[in-house]
Amino acid sequence: MSFQIFLILFMDGLLLSGVYALAALGFVIIYRATGVFNFAQGEFMMVGAYVFYLFFIQADLTFAVAVVLAIGGLGLIGAGIYLLVLRQMTAQPLFATIIVTMGVAILLRSATGIVWGANHFHIGRFLGGEYVSIGGLSFAVFDLLCLATIAAVFIVVMGFLRFSPIGLEMRASAENPTLASQRGVNLNTVFAVSWAIAAATAAIAGGIAASRGSVTPELAHLGIAALPAALVGGLDSVGGVVVGGLIVGFAHTTAAWFWGPDTQDVISGLLLLAVLMIRPYGVFGSHHIARV
């Protein structure tokens, strides 16, 4: 393998890792706040890509305006789904709530099909085929912009959770929701914000993935493929999804190069089995022991 091919594989793995980490971030934020596993996260990613396509291509808005509207729109959709649907499941069995998220996934997929059909749409890479030379190596400006965007999102989200008042309330409710509620934390607000952030980060992941490929209903499957990243890193660890995304992303890229793309699901299954058998709470997840 030549160094140039290695560099291409490395960049592809890094970008795929970033997309997986962004999608997995939504899993973790919702699980930390509510204890619910959101099976609609992949559909959030798919809808985000279609909404970006709507504003950027169909409405012919500028790239920056389309990005802001897509992120804001998905944030509102995420918060609305919690307030209109998931809030009604308060005090219901956890299993029933998880089933409801599956229903939300079906609803989002069906609504997308009604509006756009099953067609594939091409967005194209922002900044086209421009390249920049760093240390004698050529990198696509678009790829570097995507990596910078992913890093910026994680910095903003982690800073928001650590320093903002609502972020502190989210952390408190994740530790002990009953005590947080007794101390004046509005749990409905916290949970709605959690769903909004999860949907918004999924929209960014969907936009990046669609810009490197196409806008298609299959993007929902790419979102679900990020599940191993969340489990490997730890379902209650925001920083852990970065490590989980890197592990899963590079594993998928390597498997696709050496054994073909059909082996990616096999690699995901093996990673999940290894983590569940050796460290079921993830690399950075909290260690909870329960007798079952």
N, C-alpha and C positions, 0 to 999 in steps of 0.2 A: 504494500500500500504506500503510495507516494504521500509526501507531506501535504500537498495541496488537497488530496482526497481526504486525508485525516482532518485538515482544517475545515473542510466543508461538512464532514460528519460531526465535528465538534460543535460548529455553529448551529447545525440542525438540531443536535441533541440539546444544546443550551436553550434554543428557542422553544422546543417542544417541552422541555423541563419547565420553562417559565409559564407556558400556557397551562400545563398540568397544575403547577403550583397556584396560579390564580384561581383556577376552577376549584381546586381542593380547599383554597382559603374560605370559600363560601360554605363548604361542608363544615369546616371547623368552627367558623363564627356562629353559625346557627346551632350547632351541637353544643358549643360552650354556653350559649345564652339560654337555650330552651331544653336541651337534652334530647332534641328530636333530630333524626337523620333525614335530611331533605333529599328525596329521590327526584325532585324536579330541578336539581342544579344543572344537569346537562341541558334541559330545556331552556333554562335561563340563558345559558351560553348561546344556544341556537337562536332564540328570539332576539338576543342582543345583536347578533350578526345581521339578522333581517332588518331590525330597526335602524342600524347603522347604514345598511344598504338603502333603506327608504329615504333617509335624510341626505346621504351623500350622493347617491346616483339618481334616484327617482325625483327627489326634490331639488337636486342640483345645488345643494348648499356647500359652503366651504368645508374643508376637512375638519378644521377645529370646531366649527359650529356643530357639524354632524356628530363628532365625538362627544361633545358636551351634552347634546340632546339625547343621544343614545344612552349614555351613562345615567343621566338624570331620569330618562323615561323608564329604564329598567329598575332604577332605585324605587321609583313610585310604584311600579308594578309589584316589586317584591314586598314593599310595605303594605300595599293594598291587599295582596293575597293573604298576608298575615291578619290584617284587621278584619277582612271580610270573611275569611274562611278558617284560618288556623286558630284565631282567638276563640271561635265558638267551640273548639275542642278542649278548652280548659277543663281540667279535672277528669277528662276522659282517659281511658287506658292508652298507654304509650303506643301500643301496637296499632290502635285505631287511628291515632294521629299520623303515624308513618304511612298507613294505607291512604290517608287523605292526601299526603304529598304525592303519592303515585297518581291519584286522581287529578291533582293539579298538573302533573307532568303530561298526562293524556290530554287535558284541556288545552294547555299551551301548544302542544304539538298539533292538535286538531285546528285550533284557531289560526295557527301559522299556515297550515295547509289550505284553509278556506281563503285566506287573504292572498297568499303567494303561490299556492299549488305546490307540486313536488319538483318544480324546476330548479336548476342550478343557475346561480347568478354570479357573474365575475365582477369583482370590485377592482382588482389590480393593486399593485403595490404603490403606496404613496412614495414619492421621490423616484419612482420608476427603477431604472437600472443603474443609478449612480453608485460609484464606489469611492472609497477613501483608503489611502495607503497609511498603515500604521506599522512602524518597524519593518518596512519592506514587504509587508503582507497586505493583501487587498481584502477589504471587508465591504459588504453591501451596506450602504447608508441606512436602508430600510431596516435591515436586521439589527443594526446598532441602535436605531431609534426604538425598535420594539423592546430590546433588552433594557434600554434606559427607562422606558415606560413601565415595564414590569417592576424594575427595581424601585422606581418612584412610587408606584402604587403600594408596594409593601412598606416602604418608609412612611408614607402618609397614613396607612391603616394602623400600623404599629404605634406611630406617634399619637394618632387619634385615640386608640384604646388606652394608651398609657397616660396621656396628659389632659385630654378633654374631660369636662364634667360628665357628659353622657358616656364616654369611654370608661371612666372610673365606675359609673353605675353599672355598665355592662359587665365589668370584671367582678364587681361585688355580687351581682345577681348570679353570675356563673359559679361563684364560690358557695353562696347560700341564698337562694332566691327568697325563702321565707323571711330570713333575718333582714335582707335588703329591703323587702317590702315593708317590714315593720319600721325600718329606719327612714321611710319616706320615698323610696325608689319606686317610680311608676313602672311596673314590669311590662305593661302593654307597650309603653313608649320604647323601652329597652329592646323588647322582642321585635317590634316593628322596624327599628333602626338596624337591628341585626339582619333581618330579612332584606332590607334595602341595600345594605353593604354587600351581602352575599350576591344579590342579583346584579349589582353594579359591577363588581369584580368579575362576575361571569360574563357580563357584556363586553368588558375589555378583552377578556380571553377569547371570546367569540369573534370579536372584530379583528384581533391579530391573526387568529387561525384562518378566518375567511379571507383576509388580505393576502395570505400566503397560498391560499387555495381557491375555494369558491364558497359562496353562501349556499348551504344545502341542509336539508333536514338531518343528514348524517352527523352534523356537528353536535347533536345531542349525545350521540354515542361517544364522541371525543370527550365530552364533559364527564360522562360516566366512567370513561377510561381513567379519569383523574382520581377516582375513588381509591385505588391502591396508594396514591401519593399521600392522601389524607390519613389512611390507616398506617402506612409505614412511618410517617412522621409523628403521628399521635393525634387522635381526634380532638384533643383539647389543647393542642399546642400550635399557636399561630406561626412561630418560628420553625416548627417541625415540618410544616408543609414545604418549606424551601428545600430542606434535605430530602424529604420524600419525593418532591418533584424532580430533583436532580437524579435521584436513584432510578425512578421509574422512567424518566425521559431518556436518559442515556441507555438504560437497559432496552427500551423499545427501539431506539435508533440503531444500536449495535445489532440487535436481533434482526431488524429489517434489512440491514446491510449484508449480514453473513448468511442468514437463513430465509429471508423473504418476509414481507409484511404480514403474512398469515401467522407467523410465530409470535407476534406481539401479544396477543391475548394469552398465549401459553406462558409467556414470561410474566405477565401480570398475575396469572393464577399461581405460578410458582412463588412469586414474591409474597403474595397474600398468605399462602400456606406457610411459608417460612416465618413470616412475622407473627402470624397467629399461634404458631407452635412454639416459637422461641421467645418472643416478646409481644404478647397480644395487645398491650396498651401502646405500642409504637415506640419509636426510638426516643422521643422526647415526651411522650404522654405520661399523665399521672398514673401511678401504680395503685389501682384499686383491686382489692382481693375480695371476692364474694363466693360463697358456697352455693352451688347450684345442683 
